[in-house]
Amino acid sequence: MKKIEGKTPKETGVIKTWSRACTITPEMIGFTFGVHNGKDFIDVLISDEKVGHKLGEFSPTRKFARHGGKMQKDLEQASRQKEIDAAKSGN
């Protein structure tokens, strides 16, 4: 709250914070916060719908690789081959 007191969203830019547990208040609307996820700062633009939530909810800490395995790999390879064939036939 100290960082946004008496300032406008345009003049502050991105406000970096490590406080993921901070509750979003109506005074924060319009500001952009750089919320730390353990590695990077994820930009979060505060809007009306986010009031009452925590900053950490909008900055995921885990990266989803994907589901799958051999079957998923075969499906992706088949779809890539179809795209290549379609591109060749279009030329």
PDB file of N, CA, C and O in Angstrom:
ATOM      1  N   MET A   1       0.825  -1.194   0.000  1.00  0.00           N
ATOM      2  CA  MET A   1       0.000   0.000   0.000  1.00  0.00           C
ATOM      3  C   MET A   1       0.868   1.256   0.000  1.00  0.00           C
ATOM      4  O   MET A   1       0.479   2.281  -0.561  1.00  0.00           O
ATOM      5  N   LYS A   2       2.050   1.179   0.631  1.00  0.00           N
ATOM      6  CA  LYS A   2       2.929   2.350   0.668  1.00  0.00           C
ATOM      7  C   LYS A   2       3.391   2.735  -0.732  1.00  0.00           C
ATOM      8  O   LYS A   2       3.574   3.916  -1.025  1.00  0.00           O
ATOM      9  N   LYS A   3       3.577   1.755  -1.584  1.00  0.00           N
ATOM     10  CA  LYS A   3       4.103   2.013  -2.923  1.00  0.00           C
ATOM     11  C   LYS A   3       3.094   2.686  -3.837  1.00  0.00           C
ATOM     12  O   LYS A   3       3.493   3.343  -4.799  1.00  0.00           O
ATOM     13  N   ILE A   4       1.782   2.546  -3.566  1.00  0.00           N
ATOM     14  CA  ILE A   4       0.783   3.149  -4.455  1.00  0.00           C
ATOM     15  C   ILE A   4       0.115   4.373  -3.847  1.00  0.00           C
ATOM     16  O   ILE A   4      -0.688   5.019  -4.521  1.00  0.00           O
ATOM     17  N   GLU A   5       0.415   4.712  -2.601  1.00  0.00           N
ATOM     18  CA  GLU A   5      -0.220   5.843  -1.938  1.00  0.00           C
ATOM     19  C   GLU A   5       0.090   7.151  -2.662  1.00  0.00           C
ATOM     20  O   GLU A   5       1.254   7.512  -2.837  1.00  0.00           O
ATOM     21  N   GLY A   6      -0.959   7.858  -3.082  1.00  0.00           N
ATOM     22  CA  GLY A   6      -0.805   9.166  -3.705  1.00  0.00           C
ATOM     23  C   GLY A   6      -0.236   9.131  -5.105  1.00  0.00           C
ATOM     24  O   GLY A   6       0.223  10.162  -5.597  1.00  0.00           O
ATOM     25  N   LYS A   7      -0.246   7.984  -5.771  1.00  0.00           N
ATOM     26  CA  LYS A   7       0.298   7.871  -7.128  1.00  0.00           C
ATOM     27  C   LYS A   7      -0.783   7.399  -8.081  1.00  0.00           C
ATOM     28  O   LYS A   7      -1.806   6.855  -7.664  1.00  0.00           O
ATOM     29  N   THR A   8      -0.544   7.615  -9.365  1.00  0.00           N
ATOM     30  CA  THR A   8      -1.460   7.134 -10.389  1.00  0.00           C
ATOM     31  C   THR A   8      -0.840   5.928 -11.084  1.00  0.00           C
ATOM     32  O   THR A   8       0.381   5.769 -11.087  1.00  0.00           O
ATOM     33  N   PRO A   9      -1.676   5.080 -11.671  1.00  0.00           N
ATOM     34  CA  PRO A   9      -1.133   3.884 -12.345  1.00  0.00           C
ATOM     35  C   PRO A   9      -0.162   4.201 -13.476  1.00  0.00           C
ATOM     36  O   PRO A   9       0.762   3.428 -13.732  1.00  0.00           O
ATOM     37  N   LYS A  10      -0.361   5.334 -14.158  1.00  0.00           N
ATOM     38  CA  LYS A  10       0.506   5.660 -15.295  1.00  0.00           C
ATOM     39  C   LYS A  10       1.914   6.030 -14.853  1.00  0.00           C
ATOM     40  O   LYS A  10       2.879   5.694 -15.540  1.00  0.00           O
ATOM     41  N   GLU A  11       2.051   6.703 -13.740  1.00  0.00           N
ATOM     42  CA  GLU A  11       3.381   7.178 -13.319  1.00  0.00           C
ATOM     43  C   GLU A  11       4.206   6.114 -12.599  1.00  0.00           C
ATOM     44  O   GLU A  11       5.425   6.255 -12.497  1.00  0.00           O
ATOM     45  N   THR A  12       3.572   5.050 -12.096  1.00  0.00           N
ATOM     46  CA  THR A  12       4.328   4.058 -11.328  1.00  0.00           C
ATOM     47  C   THR A  12       4.915   2.952 -12.187  1.00  0.00           C
ATOM     48  O   THR A  12       5.978   2.429 -11.851  1.00  0.00           O
ATOM     49  N   GLY A  13       4.275   2.579 -13.264  1.00  0.00           N
ATOM     50  CA  GLY A  13       4.752   1.458 -14.067  1.00  0.00           C
ATOM     51  C   GLY A  13       4.448   0.152 -13.357  1.00  0.00           C
ATOM     52  O   GLY A  13       3.399   0.013 -12.729  1.00  0.00           O
ATOM     53  N   VAL A  14       5.372  -0.816 -13.454  1.00  0.00           N
ATOM     54  CA  VAL A  14       5.182  -2.112 -12.802  1.00  0.00           C
ATOM     55  C   VAL A  14       5.772  -2.047 -11.398  1.00  0.00           C
ATOM     56  O   VAL A  14       6.926  -1.659 -11.218  1.00  0.00           O
ATOM     57  N   ILE A  15       4.978  -2.426 -10.412  1.00  0.00           N
ATOM     58  CA  ILE A  15       5.421  -2.433  -9.017  1.00  0.00           C
ATOM     59  C   ILE A  15       5.808  -3.862  -8.656  1.00  0.00           C
ATOM     60  O   ILE A  15       4.947  -4.741  -8.600  1.00  0.00           O
ATOM     61  N   LYS A  16       7.087  -4.100  -8.412  1.00  0.00           N
ATOM     62  CA  LYS A  16       7.552  -5.447  -8.077  1.00  0.00           C
ATOM     63  C   LYS A  16       7.212  -5.766  -6.623  1.00  0.00           C
ATOM     64  O   LYS A  16       7.375  -4.930  -5.734  1.00  0.00           O
ATOM     65  N   THR A  17       6.740  -6.984  -6.402  1.00  0.00           N
ATOM     66  CA  THR A  17       6.414  -7.412  -5.045  1.00  0.00           C
ATOM     67  C   THR A  17       6.672  -8.899  -4.869  1.00  0.00           C
ATOM     68  O   THR A  17       6.503  -9.694  -5.794  1.00  0.00           O
ATOM     69  N   TRP A  18       7.078  -9.249  -3.683  1.00  0.00           N
ATOM     70  CA  TRP A  18       7.268 -10.650  -3.304  1.00  0.00           C
ATOM     71  C   TRP A  18       6.112 -11.101  -2.410  1.00  0.00           C
ATOM     72  O   TRP A  18       6.053 -12.264  -2.010  1.00  0.00           O
ATOM     73  N   SER A  19       5.204 -10.192  -2.100  1.00  0.00           N
ATOM     74  CA  SER A  19       4.111 -10.469  -1.184  1.00  0.00           C
ATOM     75  C   SER A  19       2.939 -11.100  -1.930  1.00  0.00           C
ATOM     76  O   SER A  19       2.006 -10.410  -2.340  1.00  0.00           O
ATOM     77  N   ARG A  20       2.998 -12.412  -2.099  1.00  0.00           N
ATOM     78  CA  ARG A  20       1.950 -13.138  -2.805  1.00  0.00           C
ATOM     79  C   ARG A  20       0.677 -13.238  -1.967  1.00  0.00           C
ATOM     80  O   ARG A  20      -0.409 -13.429  -2.515  1.00  0.00           O
ATOM     81  N   ALA A  21       0.797 -13.112  -0.647  1.00  0.00           N
ATOM     82  CA  ALA A  21      -0.346 -13.251   0.258  1.00  0.00           C
ATOM     83  C   ALA A  21      -1.137 -11.950   0.410  1.00  0.00           C
ATOM     84  O   ALA A  21      -2.144 -11.923   1.118  1.00  0.00           O
ATOM     85  N   CYS A  22      -0.706 -10.897  -0.230  1.00  0.00           N
ATOM     86  CA  CYS A  22      -1.356  -9.591  -0.127  1.00  0.00           C
ATOM     87  C   CYS A  22      -2.743  -9.642  -0.783  1.00  0.00           C
ATOM     88  O   CYS A  22      -2.875 -10.079  -1.926  1.00  0.00           O
ATOM     89  N   THR A  23      -3.768  -9.197  -0.060  1.00  0.00           N
ATOM     90  CA  THR A  23      -5.126  -9.154  -0.592  1.00  0.00           C
ATOM     91  C   THR A  23      -5.285  -7.922  -1.470  1.00  0.00           C
ATOM     92  O   THR A  23      -4.835  -6.833  -1.113  1.00  0.00           O
ATOM     93  N   ILE A  24      -5.931  -8.101  -2.625  1.00  0.00           N
ATOM     94  CA  ILE A  24      -6.149  -7.001  -3.561  1.00  0.00           C
ATOM     95  C   ILE A  24      -7.303  -6.146  -3.054  1.00  0.00           C
ATOM     96  O   ILE A  24      -8.394  -6.655  -2.796  1.00  0.00           O
ATOM     97  N   THR A  25      -7.061  -4.850  -2.912  1.00  0.00           N
ATOM     98  CA  THR A  25      -8.065  -3.904  -2.429  1.00  0.00           C
ATOM     99  C   THR A  25      -8.531  -3.003  -3.572  1.00  0.00           C
ATOM    100  O   THR A  25      -7.863  -2.936  -4.603  1.00  0.00           O
ATOM    101  N   PRO A  26      -9.657  -2.313  -3.415  1.00  0.00           N
ATOM    102  CA  PRO A  26     -10.148  -1.424  -4.476  1.00  0.00           C
ATOM    103  C   PRO A  26      -9.174  -0.294  -4.835  1.00  0.00           C
ATOM    104  O   PRO A  26      -9.210   0.216  -5.954  1.00  0.00           O
ATOM    105  N   GLU A  27      -8.303   0.101  -3.895  1.00  0.00           N
ATOM    106  CA  GLU A  27      -7.332   1.164  -4.189  1.00  0.00           C
ATOM    107  C   GLU A  27      -6.295   0.720  -5.218  1.00  0.00           C
ATOM    108  O   GLU A  27      -5.647   1.562  -5.841  1.00  0.00           O
ATOM    109  N   MET A  28      -6.130  -0.581  -5.403  1.00  0.00           N
ATOM    110  CA  MET A  28      -5.111  -1.119  -6.306  1.00  0.00           C
ATOM    111  C   MET A  28      -5.571  -1.209  -7.758  1.00  0.00           C
ATOM    112  O   MET A  28      -4.762  -1.506  -8.637  1.00  0.00           O
ATOM    113  N   ILE A  29      -6.851  -0.960  -8.029  1.00  0.00           N
ATOM    114  CA  ILE A  29      -7.386  -1.112  -9.381  1.00  0.00           C
ATOM    115  C   ILE A  29      -6.652  -0.188 -10.347  1.00  0.00           C
ATOM    116  O   ILE A  29      -6.471   1.000 -10.079  1.00  0.00           O
ATOM    117  N   GLY A  30      -6.234  -0.758 -11.473  1.00  0.00           N
ATOM    118  CA  GLY A  30      -5.536  -0.008 -12.512  1.00  0.00           C
ATOM    119  C   GLY A  30      -4.028  -0.137 -12.443  1.00  0.00           C
ATOM    120  O   GLY A  30      -3.350   0.122 -13.437  1.00  0.00           O
ATOM    121  N   PHE A  31      -3.482  -0.528 -11.304  1.00  0.00           N
ATOM    122  CA  PHE A  31      -2.040  -0.679 -11.164  1.00  0.00           C
ATOM    123  C   PHE A  31      -1.598  -2.040 -11.712  1.00  0.00           C
ATOM    124  O   PHE A  31      -2.380  -2.990 -11.758  1.00  0.00           O
ATOM    125  N   THR A  32      -0.342  -2.111 -12.122  1.00  0.00           N
ATOM    126  CA  THR A  32       0.245  -3.365 -12.571  1.00  0.00           C
ATOM    127  C   THR A  32       1.299  -3.780 -11.560  1.00  0.00           C
ATOM    128  O   THR A  32       2.217  -3.021 -11.251  1.00  0.00           O
ATOM    129  N   PHE A  33       1.154  -5.005 -11.047  1.00  0.00           N
ATOM    130  CA  PHE A  33       2.097  -5.532 -10.071  1.00  0.00           C
ATOM    131  C   PHE A  33       2.913  -6.640 -10.709  1.00  0.00           C
ATOM    132  O   PHE A  33       2.372  -7.472 -11.437  1.00  0.00           O
ATOM    133  N   GLY A  34       4.203  -6.656 -10.444  1.00  0.00           N
ATOM    134  CA  GLY A  34       5.070  -7.754 -10.844  1.00  0.00           C
ATOM    135  C   GLY A  34       5.144  -8.709  -9.672  1.00  0.00           C
ATOM    136  O   GLY A  34       5.894  -8.464  -8.727  1.00  0.00           O
ATOM    137  N   VAL A  35       4.386  -9.791  -9.709  1.00  0.00           N
ATOM    138  CA  VAL A  35       4.294 -10.724  -8.593  1.00  0.00           C
ATOM    139  C   VAL A  35       5.334 -11.834  -8.791  1.00  0.00           C
ATOM    140  O   VAL A  35       5.361 -12.484  -9.836  1.00  0.00           O
ATOM    141  N   HIS A  36       6.174 -12.042  -7.800  1.00  0.00           N
ATOM    142  CA  HIS A  36       7.250 -13.030  -7.891  1.00  0.00           C
ATOM    143  C   HIS A  36       6.686 -14.437  -7.766  1.00  0.00           C
ATOM    144  O   HIS A  36       5.877 -14.709  -6.880  1.00  0.00           O
ATOM    145  N   ASN A  37       7.114 -15.334  -8.657  1.00  0.00           N
ATOM    146  CA  ASN A  37       6.630 -16.713  -8.603  1.00  0.00           C
ATOM    147  C   ASN A  37       7.718 -17.687  -8.154  1.00  0.00           C
ATOM    148  O   ASN A  37       7.544 -18.900  -8.269  1.00  0.00           O
ATOM    149  N   GLY A  38       8.820 -17.178  -7.650  1.00  0.00           N
ATOM    150  CA  GLY A  38       9.923 -18.017  -7.220  1.00  0.00           C
ATOM    151  C   GLY A  38      11.092 -17.933  -8.170  1.00  0.00           C
ATOM    152  O   GLY A  38      12.222 -18.245  -7.795  1.00  0.00           O
ATOM    153  N   LYS A  39      10.835 -17.513  -9.403  1.00  0.00           N
ATOM    154  CA  LYS A  39      11.892 -17.391 -10.403  1.00  0.00           C
ATOM    155  C   LYS A  39      11.820 -16.049 -11.114  1.00  0.00           C
ATOM    156  O   LYS A  39      12.827 -15.353 -11.239  1.00  0.00           O
ATOM    157  N   ASP A  40      10.633 -15.686 -11.577  1.00  0.00           N
ATOM    158  CA  ASP A  40      10.421 -14.459 -12.354  1.00  0.00           C
ATOM    159  C   ASP A  40       9.333 -13.613 -11.709  1.00  0.00           C
ATOM    160  O   ASP A  40       8.677 -14.025 -10.752  1.00  0.00           O
ATOM    161  N   PHE A  41       9.163 -12.422 -12.261  1.00  0.00           N
ATOM    162  CA  PHE A  41       8.055 -11.562 -11.875  1.00  0.00           C
ATOM    163  C   PHE A  41       7.008 -11.631 -12.978  1.00  0.00           C
ATOM    164  O   PHE A  41       7.303 -11.332 -14.135  1.00  0.00           O
ATOM    165  N   ILE A  42       5.797 -12.021 -12.629  1.00  0.00           N
ATOM    166  CA  ILE A  42       4.689 -12.115 -13.572  1.00  0.00           C
ATOM    167  C   ILE A  42       3.849 -10.854 -13.432  1.00  0.00           C
ATOM    168  O   ILE A  42       3.389 -10.530 -12.337  1.00  0.00           O
ATOM    169  N   ASP A  43       3.643 -10.130 -14.553  1.00  0.00           N
ATOM    170  CA  ASP A  43       2.857  -8.900 -14.525  1.00  0.00           C
ATOM    171  C   ASP A  43       1.374  -9.225 -14.348  1.00  0.00           C
ATOM    172  O   ASP A  43       0.809 -10.041 -15.075  1.00  0.00           O
ATOM    173  N   VAL A  44       0.755  -8.562 -13.360  1.00  0.00           N
ATOM    174  CA  VAL A  44      -0.662  -8.756 -13.070  1.00  0.00           C
ATOM    175  C   VAL A  44      -1.321  -7.378 -13.076  1.00  0.00           C
ATOM    176  O   VAL A  44      -1.016  -6.536 -12.232  1.00  0.00           O
ATOM    177  N   LEU A  45      -2.227  -7.152 -14.033  1.00  0.00           N
ATOM    178  CA  LEU A  45      -2.990  -5.903 -14.095  1.00  0.00           C
ATOM    179  C   LEU A  45      -4.222  -6.075 -13.226  1.00  0.00           C
ATOM    180  O   LEU A  45      -5.011  -6.993 -13.448  1.00  0.00           O
ATOM    181  N   ILE A  46      -4.397  -5.218 -12.252  1.00  0.00           N
ATOM    182  CA  ILE A  46      -5.494  -5.332 -11.300  1.00  0.00           C
ATOM    183  C   ILE A  46      -6.767  -4.733 -11.894  1.00  0.00           C
ATOM    184  O   ILE A  46      -6.780  -3.587 -12.343  1.00  0.00           O
ATOM    185  N   SER A  47      -7.841  -5.534 -11.887  1.00  0.00           N
ATOM    186  CA  SER A  47      -9.142  -5.070 -12.381  1.00  0.00           C
ATOM    187  C   SER A  47     -10.192  -5.299 -11.290  1.00  0.00           C
ATOM    188  O   SER A  47      -9.890  -5.838 -10.225  1.00  0.00           O
ATOM    189  N   ASP A  48     -11.417  -4.885 -11.571  1.00  0.00           N
ATOM    190  CA  ASP A  48     -12.510  -4.989 -10.595  1.00  0.00           C
ATOM    191  C   ASP A  48     -12.751  -6.427 -10.146  1.00  0.00           C
ATOM    192  O   ASP A  48     -13.037  -6.667  -8.973  1.00  0.00           O
ATOM    193  N   GLU A  49     -12.640  -7.380 -11.060  1.00  0.00           N
ATOM    194  CA  GLU A  49     -12.948  -8.772 -10.752  1.00  0.00           C
ATOM    195  C   GLU A  49     -11.946  -9.387  -9.780  1.00  0.00           C
ATOM    196  O   GLU A  49     -12.260 -10.376  -9.118  1.00  0.00           O
ATOM    197  N   LYS A  50     -10.748  -8.817  -9.685  1.00  0.00           N
ATOM    198  CA  LYS A  50      -9.692  -9.404  -8.853  1.00  0.00           C
ATOM    199  C   LYS A  50      -9.714  -8.906  -7.406  1.00  0.00           C
ATOM    200  O   LYS A  50      -8.966  -9.416  -6.572  1.00  0.00           O
ATOM    201  N   VAL A  51     -10.552  -7.926  -7.098  1.00  0.00           N
ATOM    202  CA  VAL A  51     -10.620  -7.380  -5.739  1.00  0.00           C
ATOM    203  C   VAL A  51     -11.101  -8.472  -4.779  1.00  0.00           C
ATOM    204  O   VAL A  51     -12.085  -9.161  -5.048  1.00  0.00           O
ATOM    205  N   GLY A  52     -10.401  -8.615  -3.673  1.00  0.00           N
ATOM    206  CA  GLY A  52     -10.731  -9.628  -2.681  1.00  0.00           C
ATOM    207  C   GLY A  52      -9.897 -10.890  -2.804  1.00  0.00           C
ATOM    208  O   GLY A  52      -9.869 -11.702  -1.879  1.00  0.00           O
ATOM    209  N   HIS A  53      -9.219 -11.069  -3.927  1.00  0.00           N
ATOM    210  CA  HIS A  53      -8.356 -12.223  -4.129  1.00  0.00           C
ATOM    211  C   HIS A  53      -6.947 -11.883  -3.652  1.00  0.00           C
ATOM    212  O   HIS A  53      -6.677 -10.749  -3.256  1.00  0.00           O
ATOM    213  N   LYS A  54      -6.063 -12.855  -3.691  1.00  0.00           N
ATOM    214  CA  LYS A  54      -4.663 -12.663  -3.312  1.00  0.00           C
ATOM    215  C   LYS A  54      -3.827 -12.474  -4.574  1.00  0.00           C
ATOM    216  O   LYS A  54      -4.171 -13.013  -5.625  1.00  0.00           O
ATOM    217  N   LEU A  55      -2.737 -11.720  -4.484  1.00  0.00           N
ATOM    218  CA  LEU A  55      -1.869 -11.499  -5.639  1.00  0.00           C
ATOM    219  C   LEU A  55      -1.290 -12.809  -6.164  1.00  0.00           C
ATOM    220  O   LEU A  55      -1.132 -12.973  -7.374  1.00  0.00           O
ATOM    221  N   GLY A  56      -0.975 -13.730  -5.279  1.00  0.00           N
ATOM    222  CA  GLY A  56      -0.365 -14.989  -5.674  1.00  0.00           C
ATOM    223  C   GLY A  56      -1.247 -15.877  -6.534  1.00  0.00           C
ATOM    224  O   GLY A  56      -0.745 -16.768  -7.219  1.00  0.00           O
ATOM    225  N   GLU A  57      -2.558 -15.646  -6.508  1.00  0.00           N
ATOM    226  CA  GLU A  57      -3.467 -16.458  -7.316  1.00  0.00           C
ATOM    227  C   GLU A  57      -3.263 -16.231  -8.806  1.00  0.00           C
ATOM    228  O   GLU A  57      -3.627 -17.086  -9.614  1.00  0.00           O
ATOM    229  N   PHE A  58      -2.691 -15.102  -9.180  1.00  0.00           N
ATOM    230  CA  PHE A  58      -2.547 -14.740 -10.584  1.00  0.00           C
ATOM    231  C   PHE A  58      -1.119 -14.891 -11.080  1.00  0.00           C
ATOM    232  O   PHE A  58      -0.790 -14.440 -12.177  1.00  0.00           O
ATOM    233  N   SER A  59      -0.269 -15.524 -10.279  1.00  0.00           N
ATOM    234  CA  SER A  59       1.118 -15.765 -10.649  1.00  0.00           C
ATOM    235  C   SER A  59       1.462 -17.219 -10.324  1.00  0.00           C
ATOM    236  O   SER A  59       1.947 -17.508  -9.229  1.00  0.00           O
ATOM    237  N   PRO A  60       1.215 -18.139 -11.270  1.00  0.00           N
ATOM    238  CA  PRO A  60       1.440 -19.556 -10.981  1.00  0.00           C
ATOM    239  C   PRO A  60       2.906 -19.862 -10.683  1.00  0.00           C
ATOM    240  O   PRO A  60       3.807 -19.291 -11.298  1.00  0.00           O
ATOM    241  N   THR A  61       3.131 -20.762  -9.739  1.00  0.00           N
ATOM    242  CA  THR A  61       4.488 -21.103  -9.330  1.00  0.00           C
ATOM    243  C   THR A  61       5.011 -22.350 -10.022  1.00  0.00           C
ATOM    244  O   THR A  61       6.213 -22.615  -9.985  1.00  0.00           O
ATOM    245  N   ARG A  62       4.148 -23.107 -10.640  1.00  0.00           N
ATOM    246  CA  ARG A  62       4.579 -24.336 -11.301  1.00  0.00           C
ATOM    247  C   ARG A  62       4.309 -24.247 -12.797  1.00  0.00           C
ATOM    248  O   ARG A  62       3.296 -23.699 -13.232  1.00  0.00           O
ATOM    249  N   LYS A  63       5.226 -24.791 -13.565  1.00  0.00           N
ATOM    250  CA  LYS A  63       5.095 -24.782 -15.015  1.00  0.00           C
ATOM    251  C   LYS A  63       4.539 -26.123 -15.466  1.00  0.00           C
ATOM    252  O   LYS A  63       5.120 -27.167 -15.170  1.00  0.00           O
ATOM    253  N   PHE A  64       3.418 -26.105 -16.181  1.00  0.00           N
ATOM    254  CA  PHE A  64       2.807 -27.332 -16.671  1.00  0.00           C
ATOM    255  C   PHE A  64       3.529 -27.753 -17.939  1.00  0.00           C
ATOM    256  O   PHE A  64       3.531 -27.013 -18.923  1.00  0.00           O
ATOM    257  N   ALA A  65       4.139 -28.920 -17.930  1.00  0.00           N
ATOM    258  CA  ALA A  65       4.828 -29.426 -19.109  1.00  0.00           C
ATOM    259  C   ALA A  65       3.788 -29.943 -20.089  1.00  0.00           C
ATOM    260  O   ALA A  65       3.547 -29.303 -21.112  1.00  0.00           O
ATOM    261  N   ARG A  66       3.174 -31.061 -19.815  1.00  0.00           N
ATOM    262  CA  ARG A  66       2.042 -31.591 -20.564  1.00  0.00           C
ATOM    263  C   ARG A  66       1.782 -33.011 -20.122  1.00  0.00           C
ATOM    264  O   ARG A  66       2.645 -33.662 -19.533  1.00  0.00           O
ATOM    265  N   HIS A  67       0.592 -33.483 -20.410  1.00  0.00           N
ATOM    266  CA  HIS A  67       0.264 -34.874 -20.172  1.00  0.00           C
ATOM    267  C   HIS A  67       0.709 -35.654 -21.397  1.00  0.00           C
ATOM    268  O   HIS A  67       1.030 -35.071 -22.432  1.00  0.00           O
ATOM    269  N   GLY A  68       0.726 -36.923 -21.279  1.00  0.00           N
ATOM    270  CA  GLY A  68       1.010 -37.694 -22.472  1.00  0.00           C
ATOM    271  C   GLY A  68       1.923 -38.854 -22.212  1.00  0.00           C
ATOM    272  O   GLY A  68       1.757 -39.597 -21.245  1.00  0.00           O
ATOM    273  N   GLY A  69       2.860 -38.999 -23.058  1.00  0.00           N
ATOM    274  CA  GLY A  69       3.754 -40.134 -23.056  1.00  0.00           C
ATOM    275  C   GLY A  69       3.918 -40.551 -24.498  1.00  0.00           C
ATOM    276  O   GLY A  69       3.886 -39.708 -25.394  1.00  0.00           O
ATOM    277  N   LYS A  70       4.090 -41.817 -24.733  1.00  0.00           N
ATOM    278  CA  LYS A  70       4.302 -42.314 -26.092  1.00  0.00           C
ATOM    279  C   LYS A  70       3.087 -42.069 -26.984  1.00  0.00           C
ATOM    280  O   LYS A  70       3.237 -41.657 -28.134  1.00  0.00           O
ATOM    281  N   MET A  71       1.899 -42.315 -26.469  1.00  0.00           N
ATOM    282  CA  MET A  71       0.691 -42.136 -27.270  1.00  0.00           C
ATOM    283  C   MET A  71       0.516 -40.670 -27.687  1.00  0.00           C
ATOM    284  O   MET A  71       0.205 -40.387 -28.844  1.00  0.00           O
ATOM    285  N   GLN A  72       0.713 -39.754 -26.757  1.00  0.00           N
ATOM    286  CA  GLN A  72       0.582 -38.327 -27.059  1.00  0.00           C
ATOM    287  C   GLN A  72       1.633 -37.892 -28.075  1.00  0.00           C
ATOM    288  O   GLN A  72       1.344 -37.089 -28.961  1.00  0.00           O
ATOM    289  N   LYS A  73       2.837 -38.413 -27.951  1.00  0.00           N
ATOM    290  CA  LYS A  73       3.925 -38.078 -28.869  1.00  0.00           C
ATOM    291  C   LYS A  73       3.579 -38.532 -30.286  1.00  0.00           C
ATOM    292  O   LYS A  73       3.834 -37.808 -31.248  1.00  0.00           O
ATOM    293  N   ASP A  74       2.999 -39.728 -30.421  1.00  0.00           N
ATOM    294  CA  ASP A  74       2.605 -40.241 -31.731  1.00  0.00           C
ATOM    295  C   ASP A  74       1.511 -39.381 -32.350  1.00  0.00           C
ATOM    296  O   ASP A  74       1.542 -39.116 -33.552  1.00  0.00           O
ATOM    297  N   LEU A  75       0.543 -38.939 -31.545  1.00  0.00           N
ATOM    298  CA  LEU A  75      -0.533 -38.083 -32.051  1.00  0.00           C
ATOM    299  C   LEU A  75       0.003 -36.746 -32.545  1.00  0.00           C
ATOM    300  O   LEU A  75      -0.411 -36.260 -33.597  1.00  0.00           O
ATOM    301  N   GLU A  76       0.922 -36.151 -31.789  1.00  0.00           N
ATOM    302  CA  GLU A  76       1.501 -34.869 -32.194  1.00  0.00           C
ATOM    303  C   GLU A  76       2.324 -35.014 -33.459  1.00  0.00           C
ATOM    304  O   GLU A  76       2.296 -34.141 -34.326  1.00  0.00           O
ATOM    305  N   GLN A  77       3.047 -36.098 -33.566  1.00  0.00           N
ATOM    306  CA  GLN A  77       3.865 -36.329 -34.751  1.00  0.00           C
ATOM    307  C   GLN A  77       2.967 -36.509 -35.982  1.00  0.00           C
ATOM    308  O   GLN A  77       3.292 -36.008 -37.058  1.00  0.00           O
ATOM    309  N   ALA A  78       1.854 -37.212 -35.833  1.00  0.00           N
ATOM    310  CA  ALA A  78       0.920 -37.413 -36.934  1.00  0.00           C
ATOM    311  C   ALA A  78       0.303 -36.083 -37.368  1.00  0.00           C
ATOM    312  O   ALA A  78       0.144 -35.844 -38.565  1.00  0.00           O
ATOM    313  N   SER A  79      -0.043 -35.221 -36.422  1.00  0.00           N
ATOM    314  CA  SER A  79      -0.634 -33.928 -36.780  1.00  0.00           C
ATOM    315  C   SER A  79       0.382 -33.037 -37.486  1.00  0.00           C
ATOM    316  O   SER A  79       0.027 -32.311 -38.415  1.00  0.00           O
ATOM    317  N   ARG A  80       1.652 -33.084 -37.053  1.00  0.00           N
ATOM    318  CA  ARG A  80       2.699 -32.316 -37.739  1.00  0.00           C
ATOM    319  C   ARG A  80       2.883 -32.814 -39.167  1.00  0.00           C
ATOM    320  O   ARG A  80       3.073 -32.016 -40.085  1.00  0.00           O
ATOM    321  N   GLN A  81       2.827 -34.125 -39.357  1.00  0.00           N
ATOM    322  CA  GLN A  81       2.985 -34.686 -40.695  1.00  0.00           C
ATOM    323  C   GLN A  81       1.847 -34.247 -41.608  1.00  0.00           C
ATOM    324  O   GLN A  81       2.071 -33.964 -42.785  1.00  0.00           O
ATOM    325  N   LYS A  82       0.620 -34.187 -41.071  1.00  0.00           N
ATOM    326  CA  LYS A  82      -0.517 -33.726 -41.857  1.00  0.00           C
ATOM    327  C   LYS A  82      -0.322 -32.277 -42.289  1.00  0.00           C
ATOM    328  O   LYS A  82      -0.642 -31.923 -43.424  1.00  0.00           O
ATOM    329  N   GLU A  83       0.198 -31.437 -41.398  1.00  0.00           N
ATOM    330  CA  GLU A  83       0.449 -30.036 -41.736  1.00  0.00           C
ATOM    331  C   GLU A  83       1.489 -29.919 -42.835  1.00  0.00           C
ATOM    332  O   GLU A  83       1.346 -29.103 -43.746  1.00  0.00           O
ATOM    333  N   ILE A  84       2.525 -30.721 -42.755  1.00  0.00           N
ATOM    334  CA  ILE A  84       3.594 -30.695 -43.768  1.00  0.00           C
ATOM    335  C   ILE A  84       3.040 -31.141 -45.119  1.00  0.00           C
ATOM    336  O   ILE A  84       3.332 -30.527 -46.146  1.00  0.00           O
ATOM    337  N   ASP A  85       2.239 -32.212 -45.117  1.00  0.00           N
ATOM    338  CA  ASP A  85       1.638 -32.700 -46.363  1.00  0.00           C
ATOM    339  C   ASP A  85       0.694 -31.663 -46.970  1.00  0.00           C
ATOM    340  O   ASP A  85       0.671 -31.474 -48.186  1.00  0.00           O
ATOM    341  N   ALA A  86      -0.078 -30.997 -46.123  1.00  0.00           N
ATOM    342  CA  ALA A  86      -1.005 -29.971 -46.609  1.00  0.00           C
ATOM    343  C   ALA A  86      -0.242 -28.797 -47.206  1.00  0.00           C
ATOM    344  O   ALA A  86      -0.669 -28.229 -48.211  1.00  0.00           O
ATOM    345  N   ALA A  87       0.878 -28.428 -46.600  1.00  0.00           N
ATOM    346  CA  ALA A  87       1.692 -27.321 -47.107  1.00  0.00           C
ATOM    347  C   ALA A  87       2.319 -27.681 -48.455  1.00  0.00           C
ATOM    348  O   ALA A  87       2.413 -26.835 -49.344  1.00  0.00           O
ATOM    349  N   LYS A  88       2.748 -28.938 -48.604  1.00  0.00           N
ATOM    350  CA  LYS A  88       3.355 -29.385 -49.862  1.00  0.00           C
ATOM    351  C   LYS A  88       2.327 -29.426 -50.983  1.00  0.00           C
ATOM    352  O   LYS A  88       2.635 -29.064 -52.119  1.00  0.00           O
ATOM    353  N   SER A  89       1.115 -29.861 -50.677  1.00  0.00           N
ATOM    354  CA  SER A  89       0.084 -29.958 -51.705  1.00  0.00           C
ATOM    355  C   SER A  89      -0.441 -28.570 -52.096  1.00  0.00           C
ATOM    356  O   SER A  89      -0.945 -28.381 -53.203  1.00  0.00           O
ATOM    357  N   GLY A  90      -0.322 -27.625 -51.197  1.00  0.00           N
ATOM    358  CA  GLY A  90      -0.793 -26.255 -51.472  1.00  0.00           C
ATOM    359  C   GLY A  90       0.144 -25.488 -52.386  1.00  0.00           C
ATOM    360  O   GLY A  90      -0.281 -24.535 -53.038  1.00  0.00           O
ATOM    361  N   ASN A  91       1.411 -25.881 -52.450  1.00  0.00           N
ATOM    362  CA  ASN A  91       2.391 -25.170 -53.296  1.00  0.00           C
ATOM    363  C   ASN A  91       2.303 -25.624 -54.677  1.00  0.00           C
ATOM    364  O   ASN A  91       3.045 -25.143 -55.533  1.00  0.00           O
TER     365      ASN A  91
END
